[in-house]
Amino acid sequence: MNKKAHEIEEQKLKEAELQASSETEYASELVEIDPSLAGHLAELTGQNPQEDLPVHQKSHAKNPATDEELLQDRLKLRENFLEKAPAEHVMRREVFVKLESQKIVLEKEFRKLKRTRLYHKMSEVLAALRKVVHTMKELRHMTYELLEDLWLNLVHKFDYVIS
């Protein structure tokens, strides 16, 4: 190798080393500690890992919420959404627009699967497409309460039932 090529190669190696060291420093900043392993980490290092964690990662086991409390919170949130709900015809239009966009996506997916001949997936997409079309037809005669639930589920992606 000539001297110029050797210098270029050494410079590339130095740049790669600098980049690798900066990436490892950045990655070490992003490491999150699993709260279930915090006790084991404290035993090994002799430190309290809760002190080093950001606020959003600290365990808040002082006041665990029960399912009933969570359900009550979800119901309150649902009521807040419904207080700010638009008029019925606006709700119907928003739901219809969402369903129409889902229908377009499913039709596109169906055509793509038809070309690739993935029949099982194609039947699943077709069933979902039929469900969307059926909901669009039912939308005309839907009661206000059902429309509210559908509006919350589709437009706001809100389901107040806790699994």
N, C-alpha and C positions, 0 to 999 in steps of 0.2 A: 504494500500500500504506500501511496505517496503521502507526504507530510500533510497536505491540505485535507485529504480524505480522512486521515487519522484524527485531525483536529475537529472536523465536522462530526465524526462519530463520537468523540469524547464529549462534545457539546450536547449532542442529542441524549447521551446517557445521563449527563448532569441534569438536563431539563426533565427527563423522565423520573429521576430520583426526587427532584424537587416537587414535581406534580404528585407523585405517589405519597410523599410525606405530607403534603398539604391535604390530600384526600383522606388520609388516615386520621389527621387531626380533626378535619371536618366531620368525618364519620363518628369519631369518638364523642363529639358534641351531640350527635343525634341519637345516641344509644339511649333507649328507655329501659328502666329497670322494672321488671315485672313485680308487682306488689307481693305476689305469693313467694317470690324468691328473696325478698328483702331481709327476712330474718336470717337466712343462710348467709347472705352477703355480709350482714352485720357481724356474724360469728367469725367469718374468715378475715375480714379487714379490721375488726375492732371498732368500726364506726357505725353511726346510726345513719342508714341510707335515706331516711325521711328528711334529714337536714339538707342533703345535697339535691334533692329532687325539686323540680319546679312545682308551683302551687297546683297545677292541674293534674299532676301525677301522684300527689300525696293521697294516701288512703284516708277516707273520712268515715271510719267505722263507728264513730260516736253515735250517729243517729241513722241507723239503717231504715229505709222506707219499706213499709209493707206493701203487699199487692193492693190492699184496699186504699191506702194513701195514694199510690200511683194511679189507681183507677179514678179516684176523686179528682186528682190533678188533671188527668186527661179529660174528664167530664167538664171541668171548669174551662179548660182550654177550648173544648168543643163549643161550649156556650159562648165564649168570647168570639170565636169564629162566626157563629151563627148570628150574634148581635150585629156584626159588621157585614153580614151577608147582603148581596145586592138583591134587586127585585127578582121575582120568579122568572120573568122572561129573559133577563140577563143571565141568570143561573142556567137556564135551559140552553141558551146560546153557547155559554162557556163549556158546558158539558158536551154539547154537540161538536164543538170545535175540537176538543180533546179526543173524543171518540173518532172523529173523522181523521185526525192525524194518526191515531193508532191503526185505523183501517188502512190508510195509505202505506204505513210501514209494514203491516202484515201482508198486504198484497204484493209489495215489492219482495219481501222475504219468500213468499209463496212462489213467485216467478223464478227467483234465483234457485230455490230448491227443486223446482220442476226441471230446470236445466241439468242439475247435478244428480237427479234421480235418487234423492234421499227421501224415500217414501214415508218412513216413520216420522221424521221431522216434519215432512210436508203435511201429514195428517194432523199433527199437533198444531201447526200454524193455521191450517184450515179450520180446525175446531175453535181456535181462539178468534179467528176472523168471523166465523158464524156467531160467536157469542157477542162480539162487538156490534155486528149488524143487528142482532136481535135486541140488544140494549138500545140501539139507536131507534129502532121501531117502537119500543116500549116507552121511550122518552116522551113521546107525545101525550100519552095517557097516564103518566106517572103522577102519583100524589105528591103534594108539597113536601111531606116528611121524607119520602123515599128520594125525592129530588135533592133535598138537603144532604142526605147521607151520601148519595152518589157524587154530588158537587164537592163535598169534603174529601171523598176518597180520590176522585180523579183530578180535580183542580189543585187541591192543597196537599194531596198525598197523605191524608190524615185518616187514621183508623183508630178509633178510641178504645177498641177492645184489646186488653192485654192478654197475650198468650201465656 
